[in-house]
Amino acid sequence: MNNILIIGAGRSSTALIKYVLERAKENNWFVTVADSKPEYAEEKVGNHPNGRPAWLDAMKVNDRREMIGRADVVVSLLPAYLHMEVAYDCIKLKKHLITASYVSKDMYRLSNEFRDRELIFMGEMGLDPGIDHMSAMKHIEDIKDRGGKITAFRSYTGGLIAPESDDNPWHYKITWNPRNVVLAGQGTAQFMEDGKFKYIPYNRLFQEYHTVNVPGMGKFDAYANRDSLLYREVYGLSGIPNILRGTLRTQGFCDAWNALVQVGLTDASFPIVDSGNITYHELMEAYTSSKSIAGSVKERVAQMLEEEPDSPVMEKLEWLGLFRKKKIKLPNATPAMILENLLVEKWKMKPRDKDMIVMHHEFEYELDRQKKLMTSTMVMHGENEIDTAMTKSVGLPLGIFVKLVMQGKITSSGVHIPVKKEIYEPVLQELEEYGVVFHNQEKDL
């Protein structure tokens, strides 16, 4: 195998492309980086002798298949809804496929077709999902090998802003797909607590957060991810009474984001009438309750949210510019699109800003009749707005796995996520060279 195709050259692709191009030179591989905005691909590839930028509209089936047909391994950084189309092409054309996205039920149904053709599909090979799976499985299997019985597993990840670059009241800036930031948490969160199923619908998700104390980092807000239950059997924890996967945010974030949810600004289901010509002030006024008392729009929104006008939550909304008499200038936009457009401007990283990834696992288990708690924590800082911790932690696992496939070191055909030892051991070992290092603590309960 000699040819690698990377589809997508956006925000999270930098570290992946850099890693694969460096290995391509060493191994005489050739890398094509394709994007619908060819300037993105050109910027990432530069003048590398083993790389080529290319234009590709992934919706154009013939162009997509022609490009996939020339590759041996395909990495898709496309939006998740397009992965199935790429997967069908890879099956037909007999190509391996790797993504960082969650593996859907429809994708799992293709496992036999990938396996029958001796093809590898690896999904969830990024940060979260990805590094979280691999680091968790390493400890889960170690505890079991020592004879321990795991009674609780909780895993949290946050893509945050480093303290030295934290200069706004939200304590947050965008380091990944802004649309996913706005739509995060939509659906119903599912997990297990004390042997009982727990469900939190979206309208309550950012109210029912809890506090997590991360060693060396302090306290964070944590809200539940959409479906923690999927991973009970995958992790070999089918009888576990407590399992939760969650997202970390700086304290105070969830209360303010809940206000945006309650107002209705994360709604992507309908366009705002004449959105291009109204102001943010007019939009917020339209959302105020008819039962509100007289007062400014800010005061009426505060009353609707049961907040004081000068509360930290209202301070954050005002800082975003939601009460300014400034035109939105975004025609035919949904509330979520308007919010995304605003956040891209307000939460933009400055050139020298550094982001930060915090990943934290908690394992409660019983060993020799003693209850124990093990925590495993990874903190990684970015270098600037381009070389972010986010792009490294998403792209490097993908790149390392591409290398392993190209070298013929992966034997598991079919549809998988990275929970097997043959995958997580070499990937985690190499990730340590790039600063993905976990620090473990253990104590008796």
Order of alpha helices (4+ residues) and beta strands (2+ residues): beta-alpha-beta-alpha-beta-alpha-beta-alpha-beta-alpha-alpha-beta-alpha-beta-alpha-beta-beta-alpha-beta-beta-alpha-beta-alpha-alpha-alpha-alpha-alpha-beta-beta-alpha-beta-alpha-beta
